[in-house]
Amino acid sequence: MAKKTVAAKKRNVKVDAYGQAHIHSSFNNIIVSLANSEGQVISWSSAGKMGFRSSKKNTPYAAQMAAQDCAKVAYDLGLRKVKVFVRDRVTDVSLLLELSTVQVSRLLKSLT
């Protein structure tokens, strides 16, 4: 007899004008997550999710496309300004910057 699967309930996340951007850059991929001020993720994207394969995932263009995809969803929900937390692939030091959502793609372009 087949088991019935229950669909996961979608969380309601409160979106403020201010939030956080978490950027994780590794040797193989770049992951961008935009969260509200409490840390609940509003939207996320990665170079792999955008359709880039193998070594093309770690290029500035792939990072820019991932940031634009992520920022577009969050901007439509009301996020306007973010604090950026960057986790780099070489050093596990997190940087803290305060940027607008438009400037996040420029930051990603300079990192890769």
Summary of the structure (lengths in Angstrom):
residues: 112
radius of gyration: 15.3
end to end distance: 51.3
largest distance: 54.9
contacts: 327
relative contact order: 0.22
helix: 28%
strand: 31%
